[in-house]
Amino acid sequence: MMDLLNMELLNAASFLWRARRKLLRGELSREPLRLLRLEWTSGSVQCDWLMRPADRWDKDLPAHLMEENRTLQAFRDALQLRNLVFSSFPGVDRAELRMFRQGADGQPELVMTGAVHRSDETLLRVPSVVMQAKLCGFHFSLTRGVLEGIAQASAS
């Protein structure tokens, strides 16, 4: 029993270390990704994170382009976190993932949720990251290429 607990703790530490290393910088934003919560049980993981802010270098772009870059980075982060969960926790087949962004009032605003499964591997052949996210089980609202907030009630 103790060996199993030690292995699960090592899996969690591995996930946190790999997430920090791999998600320190994004492709479209050099800002680090912030994990808010990680919870695991024998067969599932729950993880919440904060969407990266727009890159400092994007500040001179038109607002819609800056937000599109931020949104594309958010989809890439969600897919990468999904992959990290399943590679770090070999006994986990299901994960509940939620992405928040910093709201104008300073409070986190839910923008994406996902009940994802290890068996959802068809996404590797799909070139669109938005479609990959949908096929993986992520739920979100996208308007003109930008993520919108989603109601907490619909995420449950």
Beta strands, then each sheet from edge to edge (+ up, - down):
strand 1: 34-40
strand 2: 44-50
strand 3: 94-102
strand 4: 108-117
strand 5: 138-143
strand 6: 146-148
sheet 1: 1+ 2- 3- 4+ 5- 6+
end
